Amino acid sequence: MSSHPSRVLSEFLAGLRYDDIPASVIARTEDLYLDWFASALAGKGARQIDIMERYVEKMGPSSGPSTILVNRKNSSPYFAALVNGASSHLVEQDDVHNGSVFHPAAVVFPAALAAAQDLGKSGADLLVAAVAGYEAGIRIGEFLGRSHYRIFHTTGTAGTLAAAVAVGKLMGFNADQFLHALGSAGTQAAGLWEFLRDAADSKQLHTGKAAADGLLAAYITRDGFTGAQRILEGAQGMAAGMSTDADPARLTDRLGARWATAETSFKFHASCRHTHPAADALQLLMQREGLQHDQIVAVNTRVHQGAIDVLGPVVNPQTVHQAKFSMGTVLGLIAVHQSAGLGEFEQHALQDGKVGAFRDKVRMTLDEEVNTAYPARWLGRVEVDTVDGRHLSAAVDVPKGDPDNTLSRDELEDKAQRLIRFSRAATPQETDRIIAHAWQLHAAPAVNDALNNLFAR
Amino acid sequence: MSSHPSRVLSEFLAGLRYDDIPASVIARTEDLYLDWFASALAGKGARQIDIMERYVEKMGPSSGPSTILVNRKNSSPYFAALVNGASSHLVEQDDVHNGSVFHPAAVVFPAALAAAQDLGKSGADLLVAAVAGYEAGIRIGEFLGRSHYRIFHTTGTAGTLAAAVAVGKLMGFNADQFLHALGSAGTQAAGLWEFLRDAADSKQLHTGKAAADGLLAAYITRDGFTGAQRILEGAQGMAAGMSTDADPARLTDRLGARWATAETSFKFHASCRHTHPAADALQLLMQREGLQHDQIVAVNTRVHQGAIDVLGPVVNPQTVHQAKFSMGTVLGLIAVHQSAGLGEFEQHALQDGKVGAFRDKVRMTLDEEVNTAYPARWLGRVEVDTVDGRHLSAAVDVPKGDPDNTLSRDELEDKAQRLIRFSRAATPQETDRIIAHAWQLHAAPAVNDALNNLFAR
């Protein structure tokens, strides 16, 4: 039934089994899970998340099967998904799928984890559900296209359907039920970029609501609530109302052969993406040459024009946020502290004289090759002059965290530890247990038991 | 600040006081309240509402300040708004504002009543809040325009903001807070017409979620959560994403001088409003000519484009709900049973062969005059061919229930009694108390106490 791509997608989702999914994709999904878990904890203490917690105390039950990660309280699945969704995008270190410009973890895992706890599901069930949510959500984001993303926050819109799919998979939906759940999720899908202009708090509302509303769609579908059969491609559906370049073929693109889940990128540095290629190249060079920051007298980063446009104006950063757009500061953190993570930014980006001194050694130059390759490829090129008169260079062709240069489990553990340390949402011992839990997720007989063993309460 | 209509609207809302509102508008708001209250009760027992009640039992607290009308249980304001919003549009007898094609009661009163109970407000407070919600929501619906309504269910989208405004008014918001609440509500606004094609249940989801999500926006605003300052008119706001003919001047149209609340129509027939002008015109014609249904061989209804868009897909209704969107079925009930009320739909819309036969005689044609007058005026124009070869026509310029042809309090009481009898949601004695409660709402010191005295529990 090629004229009904939503149904083809639904049939794929209904038939998906753990054994159909390549082991490498399952392992990558555990990677994504740990990365998400730590991101959700990293939002603890932020004003927006405090407000959402108070909202849940007012509106939700004070007990229930599902865990709110930032405060370790339990509530009903809806409210756990709401707060965990809100908190997981707060520090902007959660994963991203480049082609769909969609952050799957922030919406899929909050809904799936809350439902898995409620439904007594295993780690393998949760992994299959997450893969279903990623595969559907990424294709829906690609389907909605660039015209959609210009106005709508795809993570909020496509995310509502992705969350519904993940929960529906945990409920064992057949194709008809997936169609209904997509219908009920799609007709709730929302999220506008207008808030960016005012630096308003809506981003947390978008991810929290997408996770929670998608979960709602699945729960009412299970009880027989019906939805539109072509919410995506129909004449009065999402594409008709919210896109001018939607491509229905993307909804069914190589289902079961292409694993979009494994195309998802991890964010490595806690800075503007335009700084990442040079940061990676400098790190490579310093490790390769065994250099310390004080052995370097000058760094020339060879960049694309977009980097100069965005980063060029930031000469003397005054806030942590500004520092994330300062090429010199980012390279200074890499050189002096070997990392440009959240903690380094908070502690060292502004106050550390060594980082400041290194910042003033860094310049950007437009590079023809780098500029031509962009935006399809983000090439990192640095040239370094040393105190002993050497002129060194290094090149990185795929930024750290992209699928072709993904993070190792050691690097993921390190990133998770840094995220959790940043918000003090868990002790080092608890963090170790969280990491072990993620790496053993495929074997966990019950997600709920596994979660309950993570935290001292 | 004419360049910031959202702010002008917010300043009006912040300044609105009971004494500013004409007594006739207050009285009409009590009429609207009774009509809504009975509509919400009429949804009791429907499958969709049963599912929403089960959802609340699963996700919400089992006690709280706010009343779920269909089952008399209490929960938190969010869940009372959700279920009352879902149930109040179920039988499609709730009010409608023609110019905005917006059903204000179904989203404004569920949110306002739930919050008024929580906040300990008076009947006068509730009436002012409802007027604020109506005035804002109607203008927002008008602002979003016809292009919006072609794809989006305005009651879901504009309704989310209307609900937020009503709750914000109960919370005493200043203009800045109203702007934030509009931002947080607008970025959640959703609802697509695609479900109509499949007779899916989404309409109840739209009204329930609009009421509940608007309430959510107001509660987090009170705690300091910020929203976009131009969610309606901004470059990445609702109009940019969801309309091609938005008119910002409508947002501030004669604020404080024009009372849009009092322009709201009561529904007389139990069907989609788009069928009413033709139903009135056919009823007039048949009474005038003394015609019986079997003397008619063809009916041509001359309609506006919106009627064709919404009703056109419903060719062969399979459910009572779908039948309410079938022009042929509605006219068939009028022709065969002289009424298209709730009872007639339940008993005759699908099973009665005479109604089915009449349905197939009805067609819709786009009429230039009708289309141009819409949505300000809903003109009814029918042409009838009779078995004896006559070609007759009739015109109705103001459908029954419109402000210029409104229902008296006796007619409203009669309609409320019929709605409540239909679902058996209250006894006749309780219904009398509900009616008395509505007519004395302006004098009620505490809405919560008044509500608690209505029902035997």
Interface residues (C-beta under 8 A of the other chain):
Chain A: R47 Q48 I51 M52 R54 Y55 K58 M59 G60 P61 S62 S76 P77 Y78 F79 R150 I151 F152 G156 H180 G183 S184 G186 T187 Q188 A189 A190 G191 L192 W193 E194 F195 L196 R197 D198 A200 D201 S202 L205 H206 K209 D213 L216 Y219 I220 D223 G224 F225 T226 G227 A228 Q229 R230 I231 G234 A235 Q236 G237 M238 A240 G241 M242
Chain B: R47 Q48 I51 M52 R54 Y55 K58 M59 G60 P61 S62 S76 P77 Y78 F79 R150 I151 F152 G156 H180 G183 S184 G186 T187 Q188 A189 A190 G191 L192 W193 E194 F195 L196 R197 D198 A199 A200 D201 S202 L205 H206 K209 D213 L216 Y219 I220 D223 G224 F225 T226 G227 A228 Q229 R230 I231 G234 A235 Q236 G237 M238 A240 G241 M242
